[in-house]
Amino acid sequence: MTTSRAQRPSPEDRRDDATIAGLKQENVQLQHAVGSHATVDQAIGVLLATHRIPPTAGFQVLREVSQRTNVKLHSIAEALIAWAMGRPMPEPMGQELDAAVQRHP
């Protein structure tokens, strides 16, 4: 019988590796969430400035447009920010946005 002189990782070492991998994944997810939150906040700011609606109504408008167009809220927010910078708003999204703003005086 031959034995290897190489040290095998202990179960504790494997758990530590799994913990580190889990923490790295959680860190990436949190960074994405923070970026998405900032984008949504900026889009709410655009709605406040262009339509003079309160922040809570701004979020509701974004949420309604997201639900009615089946587009993620983050994507709606990005399109609204791009529109504020001079790019055209995709037509179904623009129509839903106008309708949602009308529902929130």
Secondary structure, DSSP 4 states (H G I P E B T S, - for coil): -----SPPPPHHHHHHHHHHHHHHHHHHHHHHHHHHHHHHHHHHHHHHHHH---HHHHHHHHHHHHHHHT--HHHHHHHHHHHHTTPPPPHHHHHHHHHHHHH--
